[in-house]
Amino acid sequence: MLSGPGGLGGGQSYHAEYAWVDRKVVRDVRIDVADGRITAVVPGSPPPPGATRLAGLTLPGFANAHSHAFHRALRGRASGPGTFWSWRERMYALAGRLDPDQYYTLARATYAEMALAGVTCVGEFHYLHHPPDGASYDDPNEMAHSLLAAAADAGIRITLLDTLYLTSTVDGGELVGPQRRFGDGSVGAWADRVAQLPVRPHLRVGVAAHSVRAVPAHLLPEVVTVAAGRPLHVHLSEQPAENAACLARYGRTPTQVLAEAGALGPTTTAVHATHLADEDIALLGQARTTVCLCPTTERDLGDGIGPARPLADAGCALCLGSDSHAVIDPFEEACAMELNERLRSQQRGHFAVADLVETATRHGHAALGWPDAGSIAVGARADLVTVRLDTVRTAGYDDPAAAVIFAATAADVTDVVVDGRPIVHNGQHKLIEDAPRALASAIEAVWS
């Protein structure tokens, strides 16, 4: 028996048919919860009186480490031919339309979809700060407040990665059109606005430099100073054109630019990191920088396949995000991390199932500033996700974890607990009665 101080303390007891404990599947596990924390984990236990039965495999909560909530309105509306750059124009058209109320409604429904998929914490890479003309709302964090309220009302935690966005090109082009909504004008103005963000139990405030396109190299050390003690995220080498422009401007790759600015390290997460030289991989690994892969978005946009195994071998922790929300499915992201490596190398078996579970759970929470989440262990935040093992996708398993990682989908999630609070039960969101209708209504309101 594993137990912590205080016992149940008037909390709740769960009994999991199978649970993921210490990087393996164990059977008949009693999980006691009090004050949002796990107080006991007891494998081989009979169901105690009054316990909530969790039939299937219970995993720690998933972390979606990279999200742009408003992109959810593009699903099924931006799937035509083209490249990342042509897709971006459609995204800008959407960015120009949203007001704070629409942003809240859309984000709330999107976060509800995440909760139904087993996501208990989201990292929102937030750059839609200002009105369309680039001025300021009376409260300069009005759009951020919409996101914080949306996460609270959907029942999940959020790390708001407030994003600095100053230029449109690597060589310093001005922000134009909808991009004017993204910019604060200077690092100081951005930092002042970030300092005004509230303190909430379900919130961590992190920061982000959008990319080397949007933040000039000489300003990156100031960003590092603002980020001190917070998670720092940055889009890195998503496109070859970004690398080429950076080499032409600075004579260095984006990774080298970040390294020289002191922007790499254990509290930094590089998002995508798709097109890297061997020297870039070495720099990221030496600094113990986390890398967030977004496989479903990277394939949807035709970005390419990033070097996941070389990055892990170099010393980078890996986590996962759904980015543009072409799909919101942590199982698909984790499975794709392995399958993409198979496509890239024409070899099988690059990541053990335990590694893929850790990538989707513990590593993502750590990257978002929640190191006490992502495991079923005494003292950890009580985030639980139960997945059915008797669906047409998962039935006939030998290894329950392998069945879930390689075959389950978000539709197989039955129950989700966040900080000890049941958010999803029997596949239904307890706070948002009809999530599909909420999504449809929010998206239609934006486009109409």
C-alpha positions, 0 to 999 in steps of 0.5 A, a space after each residue: 500500500 502507498 499512502 500519504 498523510 491524512 487519509 481520505 479526510 472526507 474525500 472520495 475513493 475510486 476503484 480502478 479495474 486497471 491503473 497506470 502506476 509506476 510506469 506499468 499497469 496494475 490491477 484492482 487499484 483503490 485510489 483515495 482522494 482528498 482536497 484535490 490530491 491523491 492520498 492513497 494508491 492501493 493495488 490488489 484491493 477489493 472495492 471499498 464500500 461507496 467507492 466509484 468504480 472505474 471500469 477499464 484502464 485509468 491513466 493520469 490526466 493528459 496535458 495538452 501542452 500547445 493549443 490555439 483555442 480559436 483555431 478550432 473554428 477552422 476544422 473542416 473549413 480550411 482543408 483545401 490545397 496549399 501550404 502552411 502559408 496559405 492555411 495561415 491566411 485563412 487563420 488570419 481571417 478568423 483571427 480578425 473576427 473574434 471579440 471577447 464574448 465569442 472567444 470565451 464561447 468558442 474556447 469554452 466549447 473547445 476546452 470541453 472537447 479536450 476534457 471529454 478526450 481526457 485532457 486535464 490541463 491545457 497550455 494556451 499559446 495566446 497571442 490574440 490580445 487586442 481589438 482588430 485595430 491593434 488598440 487596447 481594450 479597457 482591460 488590456 487582458 480582456 481576451 485572456 480573461 475570456 480564456 481563463 473563464 472558459 477553462 474554469 467553466 469547462 473544468 480544466 486547468 490552464 497555463 496561459 502562455 502569454 505571447 510576445 509578437 512584435 514583427 511579421 518577418 524575421 527582418 522586422 516587417 511591421 504587423 499588418 491586418 489581423 496581426 495588429 491584434 497580436 502586438 504590444 509594441 515593445 517588450 516592456 508594454 507586453 511585460 506590463 500587461 503580463 504582470 496584470 494577469 490574475 492569480 487563480 487556483 486553476 491558472 499558471 501564467 507562462 510566457 512565449 516568444 512567438 517565433 524568430 519571425 515575431 521577436 527580433 534576436 536582440 530582444 530575446 534576452 529581455 524575454 528571458 528576463 521576463 520569463 524568469 520563474 515561469 514556463 517559456 514556450 516558443 515556436 521553433 523551426 516549423 517551416 524550412 522557410 523560417 530557417 532560411 529567413 533566419 539564416 539570411 538575417 542572422 547567419 544562424 539557425 533559429 535554435 542557435 539564435 535562441 541558444 545565444 540569447 540564453 532562451 534554452 533550458 529546462 523551463 523552455 519548451 520548443 514547439 514543433 522543432 520539425 526542421 532541425 540540423 544535427 547541431 540544433 538537436 545537440 543544443 536543445 539536448 544539452 540545455 535540457 529543453 523540452 520539445 512539444 510535438 504536435 503530430 496531427 497538426 504537423 501532418 494536417 498542415 504538411 509541416 513534416 515529421 520532426 526528429 523525435 527519437 534523436 531529440 529524446 536521445 539528445 536529452 530532451 523531454 518530449 510532450 504533446 499538443 493539439 495546436 490547431 485542433 485538426 483533431 483533439 485526441 491525446 491517444 492519436 498524438 501519442 500513437 503518431 509520435 511512434 508511427 511518425 518515427 517508423 515512417 521516418 526511419 522505416 523501422 519499428 519500435 522507437 518508443 516504449 508504451 511507458 514512454 508514450 504515456 509519460 509524454 502525454 501526461 507527466 512531461 506535458 504537465 511539467 512543461 506547463 508548470 504543474 510538476 505535481 500532476 501527471 502521475 497516479 501517486 500519493 501527493 499528486 494532483 488527483 487527475 484521472 482518465 478512464 478508458 474503456 477496454 471493451 470497445 471495437 477498438 480496444 477489445 481483445 487486448 493482451 497489454 491494456 496500455 498498448 491497446 489504449 495507446 495504439 488503438 483507443 480514441 477520445 471516444 473511448 474515454 468514460 470518466 475524467 477527474 480534475 483535481 479530485 472533481 469529476 468532470 466527465 462521467 459515462 462519456 458525458 461532460 458534467 458541466 456542459 450538457 451538450 458539448 457538440 451543440 456548444 461547439 457548433 453554435 460557437 463556430 457558427 457565430 464566429 463565421 456568420 
